[in-house]
Amino acid sequence: MEKVMTVTGYKSYELNIAKLSDPKIFFIKEALRKAIIAFIENGGEWILISGQLGVELWAAEVIRDLRDNYEIKYAVIPPFDEQEKRWSEGEQEMYQKIVAEADFFQLLYQGPYQGPFQFKAKNKWLLEKSDASLILVDEEFPGSVQYYLDIAKQEEKHNSYSIYYLTPFDLEEIVREWNENNNNLLNE
């Protein structure tokens, strides 16, 4: 049974999302919500993220909302200190709130960014500590997610590790369902 799942995917800028108010975020969070609820209902207890911009922070916001009705915890494991230093003020505030409300927080490396080895170590740690991964990715255009996806696939191939994908098709389906349930407001 899968008790711990890492959630990752595109950074916000890889999805052409520049503002926290972008309407695309709503649909991404809805897709994450459905997948995380399925994980919880199948016995899942913990979600791991590194706290990077985009999918990971949106997943943490979803988890915070789900806590009203579900038993679920989340951990934030950044690869180094002050990863949010170059982000916008709004993104930094969101990150600080997510870190403050996390059930567990631990830096992999003390101090600021030192090199790409920190990201490799983060990916390895997240895979070693989880039973499954939920990844929002288009495998034809994986962007920075490719680094995590490559080693996750190796873990899946050689161990009893599960990868769950959220794809552009899944997001289109969420939009279609929402549109049907809201009298085609998006088509007006």
C-alpha positions as CSV (number, residue, x, y, z in Angstrom):
1,M,0.0,0.0,0.0
2,E,1.3,3.4,-0.9
3,K,1.5,5.7,2.2
4,V,3.8,8.4,0.9
5,M,3.6,10.2,-2.4
6,T,5.9,12.8,-3.9
7,V,4.0,15.5,-6.0
8,T,5.9,17.4,-8.6
9,G,5.6,18.8,-12.1
10,Y,6.1,22.0,-14.1
11,K,7.2,25.2,-12.5
12,S,4.7,28.0,-13.1
13,Y,6.8,29.8,-15.8
14,E,7.0,26.5,-17.7
15,L,3.2,26.7,-18.0
16,N,3.3,30.4,-19.0
17,I,1.7,31.3,-15.7
18,A,3.1,34.6,-14.5
19,K,0.5,35.7,-12.0
20,L,-0.9,34.0,-8.9
21,S,-4.4,35.0,-10.3
22,D,-4.0,33.1,-13.6
23,P,-7.2,31.1,-14.2
24,K,-5.2,28.1,-15.4
25,I,-4.1,27.5,-11.8
26,F,-7.7,26.7,-10.7
27,F,-7.9,23.8,-13.2
28,I,-4.5,22.5,-12.3
29,K,-5.4,22.5,-8.6
30,E,-8.7,20.7,-9.4
31,A,-6.7,18.0,-11.2
32,L,-4.3,17.8,-8.3
33,R,-7.2,17.7,-5.8
34,K,-8.8,14.7,-7.6
35,A,-5.6,12.8,-7.7
36,I,-4.7,13.5,-4.1
37,I,-8.1,12.5,-2.9
38,A,-7.8,9.2,-4.8
39,F,-4.4,8.7,-3.0
40,I,-5.9,9.4,0.4
41,E,-8.9,7.1,-0.2
42,N,-6.5,4.3,-1.1
43,G,-4.6,4.7,2.3
44,G,-2.2,7.5,1.5
45,E,-1.0,9.5,4.5
46,W,1.8,11.9,3.4
47,I,2.6,14.1,0.5
48,L,6.2,15.2,-0.1
49,I,7.2,18.3,-2.1
50,S,10.5,20.3,-2.4
51,G,8.5,23.6,-2.4
52,Q,9.4,24.7,-5.9
53,L,7.2,27.2,-7.7
54,G,4.2,25.8,-9.7
55,V,2.7,22.4,-9.3
56,E,4.4,21.7,-5.9
57,L,3.1,24.8,-4.2
58,W,-0.3,24.4,-5.7
59,A,-0.4,20.8,-4.4
60,A,0.4,22.1,-0.9
61,E,-2.5,24.6,-1.1
62,V,-4.8,21.8,-2.2
63,I,-3.7,19.6,0.7
64,R,-4.3,22.5,3.2
65,D,-7.9,22.7,1.9
66,L,-8.4,19.0,2.0
67,R,-7.4,18.8,5.6
68,D,-10.9,19.9,6.6
69,N,-12.3,16.5,5.4
70,Y,-9.3,14.2,5.1
71,E,-6.4,12.9,7.2
72,I,-3.4,14.0,5.1
73,K,0.0,15.5,6.0
74,Y,2.6,17.1,3.9
75,A,6.3,17.7,4.2
76,V,8.4,20.4,2.5
77,I,12.0,19.3,1.7
78,P,13.8,22.2,-0.1
79,P,17.2,21.3,-1.6
80,F,18.8,24.4,0.0
81,D,18.0,27.5,2.0
82,E,16.3,30.5,0.5
83,Q,15.2,28.8,-2.7
84,E,12.5,31.4,-2.9
85,K,14.9,34.4,-2.7
86,R,14.4,35.4,-6.4
87,W,10.7,34.9,-6.5
88,S,8.1,37.6,-6.6
89,E,6.8,39.0,-3.2
90,G,3.5,37.1,-3.7
91,E,5.2,33.8,-4.4
92,Q,7.5,34.3,-1.4
93,E,4.5,34.9,0.8
94,M,2.8,31.8,-0.5
95,Y,5.9,29.7,0.0
96,Q,6.4,31.0,3.6
97,K,2.7,30.2,4.5
98,I,3.1,26.7,3.0
99,V,6.3,26.1,5.0
100,A,4.7,27.4,8.2
101,E,1.7,25.1,7.9
102,A,3.7,22.0,6.8
103,D,3.7,19.0,9.1
104,F,7.4,18.6,8.5
105,F,10.1,20.8,7.1
106,Q,13.8,20.0,6.5
107,L,16.5,21.5,4.3
108,L,18.5,18.9,2.5
109,Y,21.5,21.2,2.5
110,Q,22.1,24.1,5.0
111,G,22.9,27.4,3.3
112,P,22.3,28.8,-0.1
113,Y,22.5,27.3,-3.6
114,Q,25.8,25.6,-4.2
115,G,25.3,23.6,-7.4
116,P,23.2,21.3,-9.5
117,F,24.2,18.4,-7.2
118,Q,21.6,19.7,-4.7
119,F,18.8,19.2,-7.2
120,K,20.0,15.7,-8.0
121,A,20.2,14.9,-4.2
122,K,16.7,16.3,-3.7
123,N,15.2,14.1,-6.5
124,K,17.0,11.0,-5.1
125,W,15.8,11.8,-1.5
126,L,12.2,12.3,-2.6
127,L,12.1,9.0,-4.5
128,E,13.8,7.1,-1.7
129,K,11.3,8.4,0.9
130,S,8.1,7.9,-1.1
131,D,6.2,4.9,-2.5
132,A,4.8,6.8,-5.5
133,S,4.9,10.0,-7.5
134,L,2.2,12.2,-9.0
135,I,3.8,14.1,-11.8
136,L,2.1,16.8,-14.0
137,V,4.0,16.5,-17.2
138,D,3.6,16.3,-21.0
139,E,6.2,13.7,-21.9
140,E,6.7,15.2,-25.3
141,F,7.7,18.5,-23.6
142,P,8.9,17.6,-20.1
143,G,10.9,20.7,-19.3
144,S,12.7,20.7,-16.0
145,V,10.5,17.8,-14.9
146,Q,12.6,15.5,-17.1
147,Y,15.3,15.2,-14.5
148,Y,13.0,13.8,-11.9
149,L,11.0,11.8,-14.3
150,D,14.0,9.9,-15.6
151,I,15.1,8.7,-12.2
152,A,11.5,8.0,-11.2
153,K,11.1,5.7,-14.2
154,Q,14.2,3.9,-13.2
155,E,12.8,3.4,-9.7
156,E,9.5,2.2,-11.2
157,K,11.4,-0.3,-13.4
158,H,13.6,-1.8,-10.7
159,N,11.5,-1.5,-7.6
160,S,7.8,-1.5,-6.6
161,Y,7.4,2.2,-7.3
162,S,4.3,3.8,-8.9
163,I,4.2,6.8,-11.1
164,Y,0.8,8.6,-11.6
165,Y,0.7,11.1,-14.4
166,L,-1.4,14.3,-14.9
167,T,-1.2,15.2,-18.6
168,P,-2.5,18.0,-20.7
169,F,-5.3,15.7,-21.7
170,D,-6.3,15.3,-18.0
171,L,-6.3,19.1,-17.7
172,E,-8.5,19.5,-20.8
173,E,-10.9,17.0,-19.3
174,I,-11.1,19.0,-16.1
175,V,-11.9,22.1,-18.1
176,R,-14.5,20.3,-20.2
177,E,-16.2,18.9,-17.0
178,W,-16.2,22.3,-15.3
179,N,-17.6,23.9,-18.5
180,E,-20.4,21.4,-18.7
181,N,-21.2,21.8,-15.0
182,N,-21.2,25.6,-15.3
183,N,-23.4,26.1,-18.4
184,N,-20.5,26.5,-20.8
185,L,-19.3,29.8,-19.2
186,L,-15.9,29.4,-20.8
187,N,-17.3,29.2,-24.3
188,E,-19.3,32.5,-24.1
